[in-house]
Amino acid sequence: MSNTTSTPVTLDATPAGSDRGRFDRVVRSELWRALQGRQLLSLSIGAVVLCLLTSYALAAQVQSGSSTQGPAELTEGQVRSWMMTFLLAGIFGSMLFTRDARTGALTRSILMSSRSTVFAAKIVVSAVAGLGFGALAAVMATTTTYGINTGLGVPFSWTAEATWITLGIVACCVLASVFGFFVGVLARSGTIALLVLLLQTLLVDPGLQRIWPDFAKYLFTIALSSVYRDVLPDLLPLAAGAAVAVAWVAVLGAIAWTSFSRKDVTTS
């Protein structure tokens, strides 16, 4: 292991030049670094494939007669299927910390500015990344739903509800990406962060929603269900669900900052 990735970094190293630590420059640097590697492309492709298959399956059920959904209900369900993009956005958000900590890039960034500057910049970048995933989901939800339905000969009916669902998915991707970044800071391992996000999104929260819905509606991913206007029962209203999701991000962010400001930033 090289000295660069194993050397602890002291809290808020003093800038050595007038331009060092300028927030806008750090944000641009973090944005550039986030675009490097194949993770962003791989996760984006994964989101598209996963959601396309679900959207196609919904339309195919109507075509075969196994589903009696009307045009509006079908279209809204297909658009809603793109909510799964927020899981991939969260995974990418976690990588913004774990990947840079593993390679030593995070250490170098802190030495050139400060922990608080780097932490804040990475929050901005994770939000921008989430917005990118959300925009991808919005564009694909609109275009592919029309294409799939036209190709299969089933009705396509865009509604105001479909628009609200799309906007909710974009918001969920932003929140999930920032949430994922905080999970990465606390997990301090790409593997652990990935497992936490997968288990939380696919197993723990949905399981509790079935067993104890009155409690589960206050969990992060179930609160996001309110934001993208899921049809599950026992969900919070839209505004309340958004407030709960934001509260989760804020609390987890405070805990993550406490950990980030006090511990070595390297990972194993």
HUSULSUL-V381122 format. One record per residue. N is the residue number from 0. RES is the residue in one small letter. OMEGA is omega in whole degrees, 0 to 359 (999 if undefined). D_CENTER is the distance of its C-alpha to the mean C-alpha in whole Angstrom. Layout:
N;RES;OMEGA;D_CENTER / N;RES;OMEGA;D_CENTER
This chain:
0;m;181;31 / 1;s;179;32 / 2;n;183;32 / 3;t;185;29 / 4;t;184;27 / 5;s;183;29 / 6;t;178;30 / 7;p;180;29 / 8;v;180;28 / 9;t;183;30 / 10;l;173;28 / 11;d;177;28 / 12;a;184;30 / 13;t;178;33 / 14;p;183;32 / 15;a;181;35 / 16;g;185;35 / 17;s;182;35 / 18;d;183;32 / 19;r;177;30 / 20;g;176;27 / 21;r;191;27 / 22;f;183;23 / 23;d;179;23 / 24;r;178;24 / 25;v;179;22 / 26;v;179;19 / 27;r;179;20 / 28;s;180;21 / 29;e;177;17 / 30;l;179;16 / 31;w;181;19 / 32;r;181;18 / 33;a;182;14 / 34;l;182;16 / 35;q;179;18 / 36;g;185;18 / 37;r;185;17 / 38;q;183;14 / 39;l;180;12 / 40;l;183;15 / 41;s;181;14 / 42;l;178;11 / 43;s;178;11 / 44;i;178;15 / 45;g;179;13 / 46;a;181;11 / 47;v;181;14 / 48;v;182;17 / 49;l;183;15 / 50;c;178;15 / 51;l;180;18 / 52;l;179;20 / 53;t;179;19 / 54;s;179;20 / 55;y;181;23 / 56;a;179;24 / 57;l;179;24 / 58;a;180;26 / 59;a;178;29 / 60;q;177;29 / 61;v;180;31 / 62;q;182;33 / 63;s;180;34 / 64;g;180;35 / 65;s;175;33 / 66;s;181;31 / 67;t;179;33 / 68;q;175;30 / 69;g;183;31 / 70;p;182;30 / 71;a;181;27 / 72;e;178;26 / 73;l;182;25 / 74;t;179;24 / 75;e;177;21 / 76;g;178;21 / 77;q;178;20 / 78;v;181;17 / 79;r;180;16 / 80;s;179;15 / 81;w;176;12 / 82;m;180;10 / 83;m;177;9 / 84;t;183;7 / 85;f;176;4 / 86;l;179;5 / 87;l;176;6 / 88;a;178;3 / 89;g;178;3 / 90;i;179;6 / 91;f;178;7 / 92;g;179;6 / 93;s;180;9 / 94;m;180;11 / 95;l;175;12 / 96;f;190;14 / 97;t;180;15 / 98;r;182;16 / 99;d;178;18 / 100;a;181;19 / 101;r;184;21 / 102;t;182;22 / 103;g;179;24 / 104;a;180;22 / 105;l;178;21 / 106;t;180;24 / 107;r;179;26 / 108;s;181;23 / 109;i;179;24 / 110;l;180;28 / 111;m;179;28 / 112;s;177;27 / 113;s;179;26 / 114;r;182;23 / 115;s;179;22 / 116;t;181;22 / 117;v;180;20 / 118;f;180;17 / 119;a;180;17 / 120;a;180;17 / 121;k;174;14 / 122;i;178;12 / 123;v;181;13 / 124;v;178;12 / 125;s;177;8 / 126;a;178;9 / 127;v;178;10 / 128;a;178;8 / 129;g;177;5 / 130;l;177;9 / 131;g;177;10 / 132;f;179;8 / 133;g;178;9 / 134;a;177;12 / 135;l;180;12 / 136;a;182;12 / 137;a;181;14 / 138;v;182;17 / 139;m;180;17 / 140;a;181;17 / 141;t;187;20 / 142;t;185;22 / 143;t;178;21 / 144;t;177;22 / 145;y;181;25 / 146;g;181;26 / 147;i;183;26 / 148;n;177;28 / 149;t;180;30 / 150;g;181;31 / 151;l;179;31 / 152;g;177;33 / 153;v;185;32 / 154;p;174;31 / 155;f;182;28 / 156;s;180;28 / 157;w;183;26 / 158;t;174;26 / 159;a;178;25 / 160;e;178;22 / 161;a;178;21 / 162;t;179;20 / 163;w;177;19 / 164;i;180;16 / 165;t;178;15 / 166;l;178;14 / 167;g;178;13 / 168;i;177;10 / 169;v;179;10 / 170;a;179;9 / 171;c;180;7 / 172;c;179;4 / 173;v;181;6 / 174;l;182;6 / 175;a;180;3 / 176;s;178;3 / 177;v;176;7 / 178;f;180;7 / 179;g;177;6 / 180;f;180;9 / 181;f;175;11 / 182;v;178;11 / 183;g;178;12 / 184;v;183;15 / 185;l;181;16 / 186;a;178;16 / 187;r;179;18 / 188;s;179;17 / 189;g;181;15 / 190;t;181;16 / 191;i;179;16 / 192;a;179;13 / 193;l;180;12 / 194;l;180;14 / 195;v;182;13 / 196;l;179;10 / 197;l;181;12 / 198;l;180;14 / 199;q;186;13 / 200;t;188;11 / 201;l;187;14 / 202;l;190;17 / 203;v;183;17 / 204;d;177;16 / 205;p;179;17 / 206;g;178;20 / 207;l;179;21 / 208;q;178;20 / 209;r;185;23 / 210;i;187;25 / 211;w;187;25 / 212;p;180;23 / 213;d;177;25 / 214;f;187;23 / 215;a;181;20 / 216;k;177;19 / 217;y;176;18 / 218;l;189;15 / 219;f;186;12 / 220;t;177;11 / 221;i;174;14 / 222;a;176;14 / 223;l;178;11 / 224;s;176;14 / 225;s;183;16 / 226;v;179;14 / 227;y;169;13 / 228;r;177;17 / 229;d;181;17 / 230;v;177;21 / 231;l;177;21 / 232;p;173;24 / 233;d;175;24 / 234;l;175;20 / 235;l;171;20 / 236;p;185;21 / 237;l;183;19 / 238;a;180;19 / 239;a;178;20 / 240;g;178;16 / 241;a;179;15 / 242;a;179;17 / 243;v;180;16 / 244;a;178;12 / 245;v;179;13 / 246;a;176;16 / 247;w;180;13 / 248;v;181;11 / 249;a;181;15 / 250;v;180;17 / 251;l;178;14 / 252;g;178;14 / 253;a;178;18 / 254;i;180;18 / 255;a;179;16 / 256;w;178;19 / 257;t;178;22 / 258;s;183;21 / 259;f;185;20 / 260;s;187;23 / 261;r;186;26 / 262;k;172;25 / 263;d;184;25 / 264;v;181;22 / 265;t;176;23 / 266;t;180;22 / 267;s;999;24
